[in-house]
C-alpha cells in the first residue's frame, strides 16, 4: 500500500510537472516591424542604445527583449507604380538581406506579403502590374507560385520565416476587384492559394490572417467566420490597432478577448503604435491561446517612435524592459 501511494504521488507530480512544462512553452512575442530600416540606413541614419553607444538597431531591439522582426514584401516595388520606383526597397533581394540580419541576431521572423507593388491596406489592394490582366485561375496560380518562390529563396539561405501573413489588412479583400470582400468565395480561394504555398514549403510555419479591426468586434467576427466557412486553414488572427480608426482601448480589449474565446486560432496584435503598455497588457492577458504578443509598427521613425530623429533611443524603448519582466519574456 505504501508503495502504491508513493507511485500515485509520484505520478501526480510527474503530470503536474508535464503540465507546467507545457504551459511554459507558450510563445510570447515582442515584435517590431522595421521594414523602413534599409531606407534609413541608406540616408545615413545610425542608431544608439540608451547609453549612447552606436549599434545595429536589430541588436538594440534584442537587448531590450524584442524577439521577433516583421518585414513587408511587395511583388515589384521598383515598378513604375511601385513602392520605391527605381529601387528595390521591400523587394525580394532586400528582404533576403534583412532576413540574414534577423537570423544572425537569433530572432524570429514574420514575413508580410502585400500581394501588390505598393501599399496594400483596407483602402487599397492594387494588383501587381505583372498580374493586372490575369483571370481568376491565373491569379490564383500567380499567388501560389509567387509565395512559394519567395519562401524557397529564403529557405535556400537558411532564413525561412517563422510566421507568414497571407496578405496585409485583408478584411476588405486582396487583389481588387476580383478578390474584394464583396466576392468572398474568390477572396478565400486567393488566400488558400497563398496558404497552400506556405504549407508546401514548410508546414511548421505559422500562418496569420491579418485584419484591420482592432476594436471592431462585429466586423472581425464576420470576416473570420467567412474564412472558416470556406475552409481557410490558418493559425493566427492578427489585428491592427490604431485608435484613430479602430476604437478605444476598451473596445480593443473586448474584441481581442471575444476572438480568443470564440476561435481555436491564436490572437495577437499585428500592428500598433500608441498606448504601448495598455496594448501589450491586453495581448498578454487573453483568456486562451498558446501564442500571445504584439508587433509595434515602424518604431524607428514613424508616429510614436522609440528612437529620436538622430537615432538615439528614447524613454519609450524602456517600456519593453518593463514588459519583459512583467510577462516573463526572454
Backbone bond lengths (Angstrom), bond angles and torsions (degrees), N, CA, C in turn:
res aa  C-N    CA-C-N  psi(-1)  N-CA   C-N-CA  omega(-1)  CA-C   N-CA-C  phi
1 X - - - 1.463 - - 1.519 110.54 -
2 X 1.364 115.74 -42.78 1.452 119.46 179.43 1.528 110.22 -61.61
3 X 1.334 115.02 -40.22 1.458 119.70 179.47 1.524 110.48 -65.38
4 X 1.353 116.07 -40.61 1.451 120.33 -179.11 1.521 110.67 -63.89
5 X 1.366 116.79 -42.59 1.459 120.59 178.79 1.523 110.88 -62.88
6 X 1.324 114.82 -41.45 1.462 119.02 -179.93 1.518 110.91 -63.73
7 X 1.344 115.50 -38.81 1.459 120.17 179.47 1.529 110.97 -64.50
8 X 1.369 114.84 -45.61 1.460 119.13 -179.88 1.517 110.63 -63.29
9 X 1.355 115.85 -43.90 1.454 120.70 179.41 1.524 111.04 -59.72
10 X 1.347 114.34 -43.07 1.460 119.16 179.06 1.519 111.87 -64.88
11 X 1.339 116.38 -37.82 1.463 120.26 179.48 1.516 111.08 -65.75
12 X 1.349 115.29 -39.67 1.467 119.38 178.77 1.521 110.39 -63.11
13 X 1.341 116.49 -44.03 1.461 120.21 178.34 1.525 110.69 -60.51
14 X 1.339 115.80 -41.48 1.462 120.17 -179.38 1.526 110.77 -63.07
15 X 1.343 116.39 -43.26 1.461 120.20 -179.15 1.517 110.30 -64.38
16 X 1.356 115.19 -44.53 1.462 118.65 178.87 1.528 111.26 -61.44
17 X 1.333 115.82 -40.40 1.464 119.88 179.49 1.522 110.62 -64.21
18 X 1.350 115.26 -40.22 1.462 119.42 -179.92 1.523 110.88 -65.42
19 X 1.351 115.51 -42.17 1.454 118.98 178.56 1.516 111.14 -65.16
20 X 1.319 116.81 -39.53 1.467 120.88 178.36 1.519 110.63 -62.98
21 X 1.350 115.60 -42.83 1.472 119.77 179.45 1.519 110.43 -63.69
22 X 1.371 114.61 -40.40 1.459 117.81 179.36 1.520 111.10 -63.91
23 X 1.335 115.84 -42.98 1.461 119.63 178.49 1.515 110.97 -61.97
24 X 1.336 115.66 -34.92 1.457 119.96 -178.64 1.504 113.67 -70.80
25 X 1.358 116.62 -12.90 1.462 119.67 -178.74 1.535 111.92 -87.16
26 X 1.323 117.49 -0.37 1.457 118.77 178.23 1.525 109.85 -57.67
27 X 1.316 115.20 131.83 1.463 119.23 -178.84 1.516 110.55 -80.89
28 X 1.313 116.21 130.29 1.453 122.30 178.58 1.523 108.09 -118.69
29 X 1.317 115.25 122.38 1.458 121.40 -171.80 1.523 110.47 -111.29
30 X 1.325 115.63 123.65 1.457 122.20 162.35 1.518 105.28 -113.74
31 X 1.317 115.99 100.75 1.452 120.34 -172.80 1.514 112.97 -115.50
32 X 1.338 114.99 161.66 1.460 121.56 178.19 1.525 109.36 -143.29
33 X 1.326 116.26 133.22 1.463 121.51 170.50 1.522 106.96 -88.93
34 X 1.335 116.32 114.64 1.469 120.91 -178.73 1.529 110.31 -124.86
35 X 1.328 115.55 40.95 1.466 120.87 -176.40 1.521 113.39 -63.40
36 X 1.346 117.52 -22.28 1.468 120.23 177.95 1.534 112.48 -74.75
37 X 1.319 118.57 -9.68 1.460 121.13 -171.18 1.527 114.11 -52.39
38 X 1.334 121.05 -49.93 1.473 118.83 -179.17 1.525 113.30 -59.17
39 X 1.329 117.29 -36.48 1.462 119.73 177.59 1.525 111.37 -65.60
40 X 1.317 115.88 -41.14 1.463 120.00 178.52 1.524 110.70 -64.37
41 X 1.333 116.09 -44.13 1.468 119.76 -179.69 1.524 111.06 -65.49
42 X 1.329 117.25 -36.12 1.468 119.87 177.62 1.526 111.84 -66.65
43 X 1.319 116.86 -23.33 1.470 121.31 175.60 1.526 112.00 -84.92
44 X 1.333 115.66 -2.35 1.456 119.29 177.77 1.519 115.11 93.75
45 X 1.338 117.39 7.27 1.463 119.95 179.78 1.525 109.67 -71.08
46 X 1.315 116.67 132.93 1.460 123.17 174.77 1.522 108.18 -118.20
47 X 1.317 116.36 158.04 1.459 120.48 -174.92 1.522 110.92 -121.64
48 X 1.327 114.55 147.35 1.463 121.83 -173.84 1.521 109.58 -132.59
49 X 1.330 115.55 139.25 1.464 119.79 178.90 1.525 110.66 -76.41
50 X 1.324 116.42 -176.45 1.459 121.46 -175.00 1.529 112.45 -63.90
51 X 1.328 116.59 -19.55 1.467 121.07 178.63 1.519 112.90 -94.07
52 X 1.336 116.42 5.32 1.457 120.60 179.00 1.512 114.13 82.17
53 X 1.342 117.98 11.58 1.470 121.68 -179.78 1.531 109.68 -90.65
54 X 1.327 116.11 130.24 1.455 120.06 178.81 1.525 110.35 -72.36
55 X 1.333 116.30 133.42 1.458 122.28 179.00 1.528 109.30 -148.52
56 X 1.321 115.44 164.80 1.459 120.22 166.95 1.527 106.75 -60.28
57 X 1.325 117.13 129.59 1.459 119.74 -175.13 1.525 111.69 -64.38
58 X 1.311 117.96 -27.48 1.466 119.65 176.20 1.524 109.74 -62.56
59 X 1.321 117.24 -39.84 1.461 120.43 177.25 1.524 111.09 -68.20
60 X 1.335 117.18 -37.84 1.469 119.55 177.46 1.522 110.07 -60.66
61 X 1.318 116.65 -45.18 1.459 119.99 178.54 1.534 110.89 -61.01
62 X 1.324 116.39 -43.60 1.462 119.34 178.18 1.525 111.03 -62.10
63 X 1.324 116.89 -40.78 1.470 120.41 179.00 1.526 111.80 -59.90
64 X 1.331 115.66 -25.72 1.469 119.97 179.13 1.533 111.23 -103.60
65 X 1.350 114.89 24.94 1.463 123.40 166.13 1.521 115.48 79.88
66 X 1.339 118.20 11.15 1.459 118.68 166.29 1.528 107.90 -68.26
67 X 1.316 116.22 140.12 1.464 119.65 -177.90 1.524 114.11 -128.61
68 X 1.336 116.75 1.50 1.469 121.36 -177.97 1.527 108.35 -141.23
69 X 1.336 116.61 138.57 1.467 122.08 173.84 1.524 108.63 -119.47
70 X 1.319 114.88 134.72 1.465 121.47 178.37 1.532 108.68 -108.73
71 X 1.333 115.49 136.52 1.466 122.26 176.61 1.519 109.45 -128.12
72 X 1.334 116.51 138.89 1.463 120.65 172.55 1.526 108.49 -91.81
73 X 1.316 115.43 151.88 1.457 119.95 175.99 1.521 109.05 -135.41
74 X 1.344 115.16 133.35 1.457 122.80 176.20 1.523 108.61 -106.24
75 X 1.343 116.97 152.76 1.463 120.12 -178.27 1.522 111.56 -61.55
76 X 1.327 117.11 -57.66 1.464 121.87 179.21 1.527 108.59 -140.14
77 X 1.331 117.63 79.51 1.466 120.20 -176.13 1.527 113.36 -64.53
78 X 1.330 117.29 -18.68 1.457 120.70 -179.81 1.514 114.28 -85.55
79 X 1.342 117.43 -0.70 1.461 121.38 -179.60 1.532 111.07 -65.30
80 X 1.324 116.34 166.15 1.471 121.28 -176.88 1.523 112.06 -54.40
81 X 1.318 116.43 -39.45 1.469 120.67 -179.63 1.528 111.08 -104.99
82 X 1.326 116.28 21.48 1.452 120.41 -174.31 1.516 114.66 -86.48
83 X 1.306 115.19 178.43 1.457 123.57 -177.07 1.522 112.01 -63.65
84 X 1.320 116.49 -40.04 1.473 119.70 -178.36 1.524 109.00 -138.72
85 X 1.322 115.42 75.08 1.463 121.72 -176.64 1.528 111.18 -52.37
86 X 1.336 114.42 127.00 1.459 119.99 -179.74 1.516 114.04 86.93
87 X 1.332 116.80 -9.89 1.467 121.29 177.75 1.522 109.44 -122.99
88 X 1.323 115.71 -177.30 1.462 119.33 -179.91 1.519 110.76 -127.79
89 X 1.330 116.67 32.51 1.458 118.39 177.54 1.532 110.11 -62.54
90 X 1.320 114.89 128.26 1.470 122.65 -178.73 1.524 112.33 66.54
91 X 1.327 117.01 24.67 1.457 121.90 170.54 1.520 109.77 -96.14
92 X 1.324 116.69 -177.53 1.463 120.69 -174.23 1.523 112.73 -63.16
93 X 1.333 118.26 -47.16 1.464 119.07 -175.12 1.523 111.68 -64.01
94 X 1.316 115.97 -40.64 1.463 117.90 177.90 1.524 111.25 -69.04
95 X 1.330 116.31 -37.08 1.466 120.52 177.41 1.525 110.53 -61.16
96 X 1.314 116.98 -38.77 1.471 120.44 177.84 1.528 110.53 -61.99
97 X 1.326 116.82 -42.53 1.470 120.30 179.88 1.530 111.03 -65.39
98 X 1.318 116.36 -43.81 1.458 120.09 178.76 1.530 111.34 -65.30
99 X 1.327 116.42 -38.56 1.467 120.00 179.17 1.524 111.45 -61.62
100 X 1.329 116.33 -37.45 1.465 119.57 177.35 1.533 110.73 -63.14
101 X 1.321 117.05 -39.08 1.467 120.27 179.04 1.532 110.93 -67.53
102 X 1.319 116.24 -40.13 1.469 120.34 179.95 1.523 110.36 -62.83
103 X 1.309 116.79 -48.80 1.458 120.33 -177.57 1.529 111.81 -69.68
104 X 1.342 116.91 -32.31 1.470 119.63 176.48 1.520 110.86 -63.86
105 X 1.332 116.29 -29.75 1.465 121.08 177.31 1.521 111.63 -83.35
106 X 1.340 116.61 1.83 1.461 122.46 -179.46 1.537 111.62 59.62
107 X 1.317 114.42 42.72 1.457 121.34 174.93 1.522 109.34 -112.50
108 X 1.316 116.76 161.50 1.458 121.10 177.57 1.526 109.64 -88.72
109 X 1.341 114.51 167.45 1.462 120.89 -165.25 1.525 109.63 -138.92
110 X 1.340 115.78 123.14 1.463 123.44 172.60 1.524 108.58 -108.54
111 X 1.325 116.34 127.11 1.465 121.42 178.43 1.521 109.26 -107.42
112 X 1.322 115.37 128.27 1.460 123.79 -174.47 1.524 109.55 -110.61
113 X 1.335 116.56 100.63 1.468 121.19 177.43 1.524 110.13 -77.12
114 X 1.336 116.79 123.20 1.457 120.68 175.55 1.529 112.18 -90.24
115 X 1.326 118.87 -17.23 1.460 122.89 -177.12 1.532 111.09 49.14
116 X 1.318 114.17 49.62 1.454 122.64 179.96 1.520 107.32 -163.32
117 X 1.330 116.94 165.08 1.464 120.31 173.35 1.527 111.16 -84.69
118 X 1.333 115.93 -8.97 1.459 120.83 -177.90 1.527 109.24 -145.31
119 X 1.331 116.55 -170.17 1.459 121.34 -175.75 1.525 112.22 -53.88
120 X 1.321 115.76 133.96 1.460 122.45 172.46 1.524 107.93 -121.20
121 X 1.320 116.49 129.09 1.467 121.64 -177.84 1.530 107.28 -159.90
122 X 1.337 118.92 -176.17 1.471 118.80 -176.04 1.527 114.38 -60.32
123 X 1.331 117.65 -20.58 1.462 120.22 -179.24 1.508 114.69 -93.62
124 X 1.330 117.31 -10.04 1.472 120.30 -179.27 1.528 109.60 -163.04
125 X 1.309 114.57 133.57 1.468 122.14 176.46 1.527 106.10 -141.19
126 X 1.355 115.24 73.85 1.456 120.54 -176.03 1.531 110.35 -79.23
127 X 1.308 116.11 136.64 1.464 120.09 175.76 1.528 110.18 -64.82
128 X 1.332 117.73 149.05 1.465 119.84 169.50 1.528 109.50 -58.68
129 X 1.309 115.85 146.38 1.470 120.60 -178.55 1.524 111.31 -54.97
130 X 1.336 116.21 -39.39 1.463 119.91 -177.26 1.529 112.65 -69.87
131 X 1.318 117.83 -13.72 1.471 121.43 -177.33 1.529 112.86 -108.56
132 X 1.308 118.78 0.61 1.466 120.46 -166.53 1.527 113.43 -64.29
133 X 1.320 118.99 -25.02 1.466 120.68 -177.86 1.529 113.32 -104.46
134 X 1.335 117.32 10.00 1.459 120.65 -177.57 1.523 111.53 -79.94
135 X 1.334 116.26 146.10 1.462 120.06 175.32 1.533 109.87 -85.49
136 X 1.320 117.10 -178.20 1.467 121.21 -174.55 1.530 112.30 -55.37
137 X 1.327 117.01 -50.22 1.462 119.84 -177.05 1.529 111.60 -63.32
138 X 1.325 115.54 -41.10 1.465 119.29 -179.54 1.528 111.14 -69.61
139 X 1.325 117.45 -36.80 1.469 120.47 176.52 1.524 111.01 -64.25
140 X 1.322 116.04 -43.30 1.464 120.11 179.38 1.525 110.40 -60.11
141 X 1.328 115.88 -43.93 1.465 120.06 178.70 1.527 110.86 -66.27
142 X 1.332 116.60 -39.27 1.462 120.24 -179.16 1.530 111.35 -63.05
143 X 1.323 117.01 -42.39 1.467 120.72 177.48 1.527 109.85 -59.86
144 X 1.315 116.44 -48.64 1.469 120.73 -179.91 1.520 111.19 -59.79
145 X 1.325 116.25 -52.32 1.464 120.00 -172.84 1.528 111.87 -67.64
146 X 1.324 116.75 -40.71 1.464 120.17 178.70 1.531 110.63 -63.95
147 X 1.320 116.50 -47.08 1.469 120.65 178.87 1.519 110.31 -57.92
148 X 1.302 116.48 -46.44 1.465 120.78 -177.98 1.529 111.20 -65.92
149 X 1.318 117.38 -42.24 1.468 120.65 -179.56 1.532 111.07 -61.88
150 X 1.325 116.85 -43.59 1.468 120.43 178.57 1.526 110.56 -60.91
151 X 1.323 116.64 -47.28 1.459 120.22 -176.97 1.524 111.88 -67.82
152 X 1.311 116.72 -36.44 1.463 119.24 177.55 1.529 110.67 -66.49
153 X 1.327 116.87 -37.35 1.469 120.02 177.78 1.527 110.40 -64.78
154 X 1.319 117.49 -39.71 1.466 120.82 177.25 1.525 111.05 -69.96
155 X 1.314 116.28 -40.29 1.464 120.07 179.27 1.526 111.01 -62.99
156 X 1.332 116.77 -37.52 1.461 121.33 -177.51 1.524 112.20 -61.64
157 X 1.337 117.21 -27.01 1.466 119.24 178.90 1.535 111.55 -103.03
158 X 1.327 115.85 11.23 1.466 120.36 175.40 1.511 114.71 77.85
159 X 1.347 117.22 26.36 1.464 120.49 -176.96 1.524 111.54 -128.89
160 X 1.310 117.16 41.55 1.457 120.60 178.83 1.534 109.65 -60.96
161 X 1.325 118.64 135.38 1.468 119.60 177.36 1.524 111.61 -60.94
162 X 1.319 115.30 151.01 1.462 121.09 174.54 1.524 110.84 -85.57
163 X 1.329 115.54 -20.90 1.464 122.17 -179.63 1.515 108.31 -147.86
164 X 1.326 116.42 146.91 1.468 121.83 -179.01 1.522 109.36 -133.43
165 X 1.323 115.80 134.43 1.465 122.20 168.88 1.519 108.73 -94.64
166 X 1.311 116.86 122.43 1.460 120.85 175.89 1.524 106.69 -91.50
167 X 1.322 114.62 78.59 1.461 122.43 -177.33 1.512 111.75 104.91
168 X 1.336 115.08 156.18 1.465 121.67 -176.86 1.529 110.59 -116.43
169 X 1.325 116.65 119.48 1.470 122.56 -179.67 1.526 110.82 48.90
170 X 1.322 114.72 68.50 1.465 120.91 -165.12 1.521 114.48 -100.76
171 X 1.326 118.76 15.13 1.460 119.09 -178.78 1.527 113.03 -65.36
172 X 1.334 117.67 -19.13 1.469 120.43 172.41 1.527 111.67 -101.09
173 X 1.334 116.09 7.97 1.455 119.89 175.54 1.513 113.94 105.34
174 X 1.324 115.82 -178.13 1.462 124.18 173.78 1.531 107.82 -136.44
175 X 1.326 116.49 163.14 1.468 122.28 174.22 1.535 111.41 47.65
176 X 1.324 114.13 59.40 1.473 118.83 178.70 1.530 110.95 -64.42
177 X 1.323 120.04 149.58 1.468 126.13 2.31 1.521 114.50 -88.17
178 X 1.333 117.45 -19.03 1.467 119.22 -173.77 1.534 112.31 -58.34
179 X 1.337 115.97 -41.90 1.456 119.74 -174.13 1.506 114.58 -97.06
180 X 1.328 118.56 21.98 1.464 120.50 178.39 1.524 109.77 -69.68
181 X 1.331 115.74 163.53 1.466 120.61 -179.63 1.523 112.35 -66.65
182 X 1.335 117.29 -10.52 1.457 120.15 173.61 1.527 111.64 -73.54
183 X 1.327 115.59 -12.97 1.470 121.18 -179.43 1.530 108.05 -125.75
184 X 1.325 116.39 72.11 1.467 121.47 -171.07 1.528 113.03 -62.00
185 X 1.311 117.76 -35.78 1.467 119.34 179.57 1.524 110.48 -64.23
186 X 1.333 116.30 -42.80 1.461 120.29 178.23 1.522 110.52 -66.49
187 X 1.322 116.38 -45.33 1.465 120.27 178.71 1.518 110.60 -57.36
188 X 1.319 117.26 -47.03 1.463 120.51 179.86 1.531 110.97 -61.65
189 X 1.309 117.21 -38.82 1.472 120.26 178.76 1.522 110.94 -64.02
190 X 1.325 116.69 -41.24 1.463 120.31 178.31 1.538 110.29 -63.66
191 X 1.318 117.07 -45.70 1.465 120.67 -179.54 1.526 110.34 -64.03
192 X 1.307 116.94 -41.76 1.474 120.51 179.44 1.523 111.48 -63.14
193 X 1.336 117.08 -32.68 1.468 119.93 177.84 1.523 110.35 -64.51
194 X 1.339 116.97 -43.14 1.456 120.14 177.10 1.517 112.00 -65.86
195 X 1.330 116.48 -42.61 1.463 120.39 -179.87 1.523 110.49 -63.21
196 X 1.324 116.29 -42.09 1.467 120.43 178.84 1.525 110.92 -57.17
197 X 1.328 116.67 -41.60 1.464 120.21 179.64 1.521 111.46 -63.53
198 X 1.330 116.60 -42.30 1.467 120.17 178.78 1.522 110.02 -61.48
199 X 1.326 116.61 -48.48 1.467 120.98 -177.97 1.533 111.15 -61.63
200 X 1.323 116.88 -35.33 1.464 120.00 179.99 1.524 111.81 -67.59
201 X 1.315 116.88 -35.14 1.472 119.81 179.98 1.521 110.57 -76.05
202 X 1.333 117.26 -45.05 1.466 120.99 179.18 1.524 108.82 -163.64
203 X 1.316 116.40 110.34 1.465 121.15 -175.13 1.520 113.03 -68.38
204 X 1.337 117.56 -12.83 1.466 119.68 -178.90 1.529 112.81 -84.22
205 X 1.333 117.88 -11.35 1.459 120.93 -179.93 1.529 109.01 -70.05
206 X 1.324 116.81 127.61 1.461 120.79 179.85 1.524 109.66 -73.74
207 X 1.330 116.02 142.38 1.459 121.75 -178.41 1.525 109.48 -116.38
208 X 1.345 114.78 127.11 1.450 121.72 179.77 1.521 110.60 -108.90
209 X 1.332 115.70 138.49 1.453 121.30 163.72 1.520 106.20 -100.41
210 X 1.321 115.69 119.96 1.463 121.95 -172.16 1.521 109.55 -105.87
211 X 1.336 115.61 119.17 1.452 121.14 179.70 1.533 109.86 -122.85
212 X 1.322 115.68 158.83 1.470 120.32 -175.46 1.525 108.74 -111.11
213 X 1.316 115.45 69.56 1.473 120.06 -174.04 1.525 110.31 -140.45
214 X 1.311 118.18 39.67 1.453 121.44 -170.39 1.510 115.74 -43.79
215 X 1.329 118.08 -49.76 1.450 120.75 -179.34 1.511 113.47 -106.77
216 X 1.323 117.26 13.95 1.467 121.53 -173.71 1.528 109.37 -111.04
217 X 1.318 115.28 89.49 1.459 120.49 -172.32 1.523 112.72 -69.20
218 X 1.313 117.53 -44.37 1.466 120.01 -176.81 1.527 111.07 -60.48
219 X 1.325 116.65 -44.10 1.467 119.94 179.87 1.522 111.16 -68.89
220 X 1.333 116.78 -38.47 1.472 120.73 177.92 1.521 110.71 -60.83
221 X 1.333 116.59 -49.15 1.463 121.19 -178.21 1.525 110.38 -63.65
222 X 1.322 116.75 -41.54 1.459 119.62 -179.88 1.519 111.51 -60.66
223 X 1.335 116.30 -44.17 1.465 119.04 -178.71 1.532 110.85 -65.67
224 X 1.328 117.17 -48.78 1.462 119.94 -178.26 1.525 110.48 -62.43
225 X 1.331 117.19 -43.46 1.464 119.61 178.18 1.522 111.80 -59.20
226 X 1.330 116.31 -40.32 1.464 119.43 178.86 1.525 111.81 -64.32
227 X 1.311 117.31 -37.52 1.462 120.20 178.27 1.532 111.26 -69.83
228 X 1.318 116.83 -44.30 1.467 120.00 179.96 1.527 111.16 -65.97
229 X 1.314 116.76 -38.08 1.464 121.18 177.53 1.516 110.95 -58.66
230 X 1.335 116.28 -29.65 1.466 121.47 -178.55 1.531 112.28 -100.72
231 X 1.322 115.59 18.48 1.476 122.73 173.08 1.529 113.38 61.55
232 X 1.337 116.54 35.66 1.462 120.17 172.99 1.523 107.85 -77.36
233 X 1.319 116.28 124.70 1.467 123.26 -173.11 1.525 109.90 -100.36
234 X 1.334 117.27 108.90 1.459 120.45 -178.52 1.526 109.92 -144.33
235 X 1.322 115.83 168.67 1.464 121.10 -171.59 1.525 113.72 -109.58
236 X 1.330 116.92 -31.36 1.462 120.29 -168.99 1.527 110.16 -135.91
237 X 1.329 115.90 138.27 1.455 122.65 169.13 1.526 107.22 -98.57
238 X 1.311 116.72 118.12 1.460 121.31 178.07 1.516 110.15 -106.24
239 X 1.317 116.98 132.56 1.464 122.31 179.95 1.524 110.38 -115.77
240 X 1.343 116.74 134.66 1.459 120.90 166.77 1.522 108.38 -83.77
241 X 1.343 115.75 144.30 1.460 118.50 176.20 1.523 110.75 -138.36
242 X 1.326 114.84 106.65 1.450 122.98 171.43 1.526 106.41 -127.78
243 X 1.331 118.65 117.08 1.467 121.00 -173.43 1.521 114.07 -51.94
244 X 1.329 117.33 -34.26 1.467 120.90 -178.69 1.527 111.80 -56.35
245 X 1.322 116.47 -35.69 1.460 121.75 -176.27 1.520 114.23 -111.55
246 X 1.324 117.67 -23.35 1.470 120.00 -165.27 1.517 114.80 -120.22
247 X 1.328 117.83 15.04 1.449 119.23 170.96 1.519 115.48 93.13
248 X 1.308 114.84 -169.40 1.459 122.31 -175.04 1.520 111.63 -84.61
249 X 1.315 114.77 167.59 1.465 120.28 174.98 1.528 110.52 -59.16
250 X 1.327 116.74 -40.58 1.467 119.61 179.58 1.522 111.16 -63.92
251 X 1.327 116.87 -36.98 1.470 119.97 177.39 1.523 110.92 -68.39
252 X 1.335 117.53 -37.91 1.465 120.08 174.33 1.523 110.07 -60.26
253 X 1.317 116.36 -46.90 1.471 120.84 -179.29 1.526 110.97 -59.30
254 X 1.310 116.89 -46.91 1.468 120.39 -178.65 1.521 111.06 -62.61
255 X 1.332 116.69 -42.67 1.456 120.24 -179.36 1.527 111.25 -66.08
256 X 1.320 116.65 -49.12 1.459 120.46 -178.08 1.537 111.48 -61.30
257 X 1.318 116.25 -42.14 1.458 119.80 179.12 1.518 111.54 -65.19
258 X 1.327 117.13 -41.59 1.458 120.16 178.88 1.523 111.26 -64.01
259 X 1.329 117.26 -45.32 1.464 120.18 179.65 1.518 111.20 -61.88
260 X 1.329 116.35 -40.40 1.460 120.58 -178.78 1.529 111.56 -64.71
261 X 1.319 116.50 -37.23 1.471 120.23 178.85 1.527 112.05 -78.09
262 X 1.309 116.25 -31.80 1.468 121.92 -170.98 1.523 113.41 -79.20
263 X 1.363 116.66 -33.95 1.460 120.15 -170.62 1.524 111.96 -120.93
264 X 1.326 114.96 159.17 1.469 120.63 175.32 1.527 111.36 -78.48
265 X 1.331 117.44 -21.98 1.461 120.80 -179.32 1.545 110.35 -68.09
266 X 1.347 114.77 152.34 1.457 119.85 174.29 1.528 109.16 -72.36
267 X 1.330 116.53 159.83 1.463 121.56 -179.36 1.526 108.80 -131.49
268 X 1.333 116.33 124.60 1.463 120.91 178.53 1.525 110.22 -135.84
269 X 1.324 116.30 165.38 1.459 121.77 172.76 1.524 107.24 -92.61
270 X 1.325 116.44 112.16 1.462 121.26 -174.14 1.523 112.56 -86.32
271 X 1.333 116.94 -20.02 1.468 121.59 177.07 1.521 109.31 -152.80
272 X 1.332 115.76 138.47 1.459 122.32 171.60 1.519 106.84 -166.86
273 X 1.321 116.90 169.62 1.459 120.31 170.91 1.519 111.40 -145.12
274 X 1.351 117.17 -43.84 1.460 120.30 -179.66 1.535 111.51 -84.03
275 X 1.335 114.83 166.38 1.475 121.47 175.16 1.530 111.52 54.18
276 X 1.312 114.97 50.56 1.466 120.14 -172.69 1.528 112.73 -56.23
277 X 1.326 117.22 -50.01 1.453 120.05 -179.03 1.531 111.06 -63.54
278 X 1.321 116.29 -47.14 1.462 120.05 -175.88 1.525 112.51 -64.95
279 X 1.332 116.88 -41.95 1.469 120.23 179.63 1.528 110.49 -62.28
280 X 1.317 116.36 -43.81 1.462 119.16 179.53 1.524 111.67 -69.14
281 X 1.325 117.96 -35.54 1.462 120.47 176.15 1.528 110.41 -58.74
282 X 1.320 116.70 -41.52 1.463 120.42 178.13 1.525 110.66 -65.68
283 X 1.332 116.09 -49.10 1.470 120.59 -175.09 1.519 112.86 -63.05
284 X 1.341 117.10 -35.32 1.466 119.95 -176.53 1.522 113.40 -90.88
285 X 1.328 117.12 2.35 1.461 120.16 178.97 1.526 112.00 -122.22
286 X 1.318 117.43 24.36 1.459 120.28 177.03 1.522 109.88 -67.67
287 X 1.328 117.81 150.21 1.462 120.30 -172.12 1.515 115.14 -70.87
288 X 1.308 118.66 -24.62 1.467 121.65 -177.55 1.518 109.44 -132.51
289 X 1.316 115.33 -177.44 1.459 119.82 170.99 1.506 114.95 104.60
290 X 1.320 114.13 143.47 1.461 121.64 176.55 1.522 111.18 -95.41
291 X 1.340 116.33 -13.30 1.458 121.89 178.77 1.522 107.93 -122.56
292 X 1.320 116.19 130.19 1.458 120.54 177.23 1.521 107.66 -136.79
293 X 1.335 116.31 142.86 1.450 116.05 176.07 1.505 115.11 158.19
294 X 1.341 114.20 -171.37 1.456 122.34 -173.24 1.524 110.79 -147.44
295 X 1.333 115.03 158.58 1.461 122.76 170.10 1.523 107.81 -128.16
296 X 1.320 117.28 113.27 1.458 120.42 174.76 1.524 108.09 -75.18
297 X 1.344 116.05 140.89 1.468 119.98 -175.53 1.523 110.79 -93.96
298 X 1.313 115.28 121.96 1.467 125.72 173.23 1.542 113.17 44.06
299 X 1.329 117.59 61.43 1.463 120.63 -177.43 1.527 114.11 -76.30
300 X 1.340 117.27 -3.68 1.462 119.31 -178.29 1.524 112.35 -79.76
301 X 1.350 116.58 -25.70 1.471 116.58 -173.01 1.519 114.83 -158.37
302 X 1.321 118.83 9.13 1.456 119.71 -171.37 1.522 111.42 -128.35
303 X 1.337 115.85 133.04 1.446 123.26 176.45 1.530 110.97 56.28
304 X 1.324 118.25 -122.26 1.466 119.54 -175.25 1.534 109.16 -89.22
305 X 1.329 116.20 72.98 1.462 121.07 -170.05 1.530 111.73 -81.59
306 X 1.324 115.20 161.70 1.471 121.08 -173.22 1.535 112.63 -105.80
307 X 1.345 115.42 8.62 1.468 122.07 170.35 1.524 106.66 -131.50
308 X 1.320 117.78 146.05 1.459 118.68 178.47 1.530 109.81 -80.76
309 X 1.331 116.18 -178.91 1.459 120.22 -174.75 1.526 113.32 -66.51
310 X 1.344 117.39 -15.82 1.463 120.60 176.00 1.521 112.26 -93.79
311 X 1.350 116.71 3.83 1.458 120.55 177.88 1.515 114.72 88.01
312 X 1.323 118.14 5.24 1.467 120.92 -179.67 1.537 110.20 -87.07
313 X 1.321 115.50 136.49 1.457 120.46 178.61 1.523 110.34 -61.29
314 X 1.332 116.52 140.90 1.458 120.33 176.36 1.529 110.54 -113.05
315 X 1.312 116.40 -176.91 1.463 120.91 -172.80 1.527 112.80 -64.09
316 X 1.345 117.88 -24.72 1.466 119.52 -179.54 1.525 112.23 -63.15
317 X 1.330 116.87 -28.96 1.466 119.49 177.98 1.518 111.47 -61.96
318 X 1.322 116.75 -31.66 1.469 120.60 -176.23 1.522 112.42 -70.07
319 X 1.337 116.82 -17.36 1.469 119.31 174.99 1.519 110.69 -56.65
320 X 1.337 116.03 -33.95 1.462 119.64 -175.27 1.531 112.02 -75.01
321 X 1.321 117.46 -24.92 1.468 119.44 170.66 1.524 109.22 -65.13
322 X 1.327 116.37 -43.39 1.462 121.36 178.65 1.526 110.87 -62.93
323 X 1.334 116.40 -45.28 1.463 120.07 180.00 1.523 111.73 -61.98
324 X 1.326 115.93 -38.84 1.458 119.85 179.32 1.526 111.07 -60.47
325 X 1.308 116.48 -44.13 1.474 120.35 178.95 1.529 110.42 -69.14
326 X 1.309 116.34 -42.05 1.459 121.64 -174.95 1.533 110.72 -64.09
327 X 1.339 117.06 -39.51 1.462 120.31 -174.50 1.533 112.67 -113.79
328 X 1.312 116.78 15.72 1.476 122.84 173.74 1.528 111.40 53.37
329 X 1.319 114.87 53.45 1.463 121.59 179.95 1.510 108.98 -98.50
330 X 1.309 115.74 127.72 1.481 120.55 -179.39 1.518 109.96 -116.22
